[in-house]
């Protein structure tokens, strides 16, 4: 089961993308939040521990 980012809470700091070992997290310029590709995510939980606003959860 992949992780999901709550767009209403994400502050676009990029902490999650920096620690993702499989680069499943990305950001489109102009977007309000980062997003996690469920096809790439390996459920390692690295992103959840570094998110300062706790906006990442399992789908």
Phi and psi restraints in degrees (value plus and minus 20) as a CYANA .aco file:
   2 UNK   PHI    -101.0   -61.0
   2 UNK   PSI     148.3   188.3
   3 UNK   PHI    -114.6   -74.6
   3 UNK   PSI     140.0   180.0
   4 UNK   PHI    -155.2  -115.2
   4 UNK   PSI     124.8   164.8
   5 UNK   PHI    -123.4   -83.4
   5 UNK   PSI     108.9   148.9
   6 UNK   PHI     -97.0   -57.0
   6 UNK   PSI      89.8   129.8
   7 UNK   PHI     -81.4   -41.4
   7 UNK   PSI     -46.0    -6.0
   8 UNK   PHI     -97.7   -57.7
   8 UNK   PSI     -37.3     2.7
   9 UNK   PHI    -126.8   -86.8
   9 UNK   PSI     -44.6    -4.6
  10 UNK   PHI     -80.8   -40.8
  10 UNK   PSI     112.6   152.6
  11 UNK   PHI    -125.9   -85.9
  11 UNK   PSI     -10.2    29.8
  12 UNK   PHI      35.8    75.8
  12 UNK   PSI      21.4    61.4
  13 UNK   PHI    -100.7   -60.7
  13 UNK   PSI     -43.9    -3.9
  14 UNK   PHI      64.7   104.7
  14 UNK   PSI     -17.8    22.2
  15 UNK   PHI     -77.2   -37.2
  15 UNK   PSI     -61.4   -21.4
  16 UNK   PHI     -84.4   -44.4
  16 UNK   PSI     -64.5   -24.5
  17 UNK   PHI     -85.0   -45.0
  17 UNK   PSI     -53.9   -13.9
  18 UNK   PHI     -86.6   -46.6
  18 UNK   PSI     -50.6   -10.6
  19 UNK   PHI    -119.6   -79.6
  19 UNK   PSI     -26.8    13.2
  20 UNK   PHI     -88.2   -48.2
  20 UNK   PSI      98.1   138.1
  21 UNK   PHI     -92.8   -52.8
  21 UNK   PSI     -34.3     5.7
  22 UNK   PHI    -139.3   -99.3
  22 UNK   PSI      -6.0    34.0
  23 UNK   PHI      27.0    67.0
  23 UNK   PSI      28.3    68.3
  24 UNK   PHI    -106.1   -66.1
  24 UNK   PSI     -28.5    11.5
  25 UNK   PHI    -129.4   -89.4
  25 UNK   PSI     109.7   149.7
  26 UNK   PHI    -163.7  -123.7
  26 UNK   PSI     152.7   192.7
  27 UNK   PHI    -159.9  -119.9
  27 UNK   PSI     111.4   151.4
  28 UNK   PHI    -113.2   -73.2
  28 UNK   PSI     110.3   150.3
  29 UNK   PHI     -72.6   -32.6
  29 UNK   PSI     110.9   150.9
  30 UNK   PHI      71.0   111.0
  30 UNK   PSI     -31.2     8.8
  31 UNK   PHI     -95.3   -55.3
  31 UNK   PSI     136.2   176.2
  32 UNK   PHI    -104.8   -64.8
  32 UNK   PSI     -31.9     8.1
  33 UNK   PHI    -176.8  -136.8
  33 UNK   PSI     141.5   181.5
  34 UNK   PHI     -96.6   -56.6
  34 UNK   PSI     145.2   185.2
  35 UNK   PHI    -161.0  -121.0
  35 UNK   PSI     134.5   174.5
  36 UNK   PHI    -132.5   -92.5
  36 UNK   PSI     106.3   146.3
  37 UNK   PHI     -99.1   -59.1
  37 UNK   PSI      92.9   132.9
  38 UNK   PHI     -85.6   -45.6
  38 UNK   PSI     -39.7     0.3
  39 UNK   PHI     -96.2   -56.2
  39 UNK   PSI     -42.4    -2.4
  40 UNK   PHI    -123.3   -83.3
  40 UNK   PSI     -52.8   -12.8
  41 UNK   PHI     -75.5   -35.5
  41 UNK   PSI     112.1   152.1
  42 UNK   PHI    -128.6   -88.6
  42 UNK   PSI      -7.8    32.2
  43 UNK   PHI      37.5    77.5
  43 UNK   PSI      21.9    61.9
  44 UNK   PHI    -103.7   -63.7
  44 UNK   PSI     -33.8     6.2
  45 UNK   PHI      50.6    90.6
  45 UNK   PSI     -11.0    29.0
  46 UNK   PHI     -80.6   -40.6
  46 UNK   PSI     -58.4   -18.4
  47 UNK   PHI     -89.7   -49.7
  47 UNK   PSI     -56.1   -16.1
  48 UNK   PHI     -85.8   -45.8
  48 UNK   PSI     -52.7   -12.7
  49 UNK   PHI     -96.7   -56.7
  49 UNK   PSI     -39.9     0.1
  50 UNK   PHI    -123.2   -83.2
  50 UNK   PSI     -28.2    11.8
  51 UNK   PHI     -90.0   -50.0
  51 UNK   PSI      97.4   137.4
  52 UNK   PHI     -91.7   -51.7
  52 UNK   PSI     -35.8     4.2
  53 UNK   PHI    -135.5   -95.5
  53 UNK   PSI     -11.8    28.2
  54 UNK   PHI      30.3    70.3
  54 UNK   PSI      31.2    71.2
  55 UNK   PHI    -120.6   -80.6
  55 UNK   PSI     -13.6    26.4
  56 UNK   PHI    -128.5   -88.5
  56 UNK   PSI     110.7   150.7
  57 UNK   PHI    -162.9  -122.9
  57 UNK   PSI     149.0   189.0
  58 UNK   PHI     -99.5   -59.5
  58 UNK   PSI     122.3   162.3
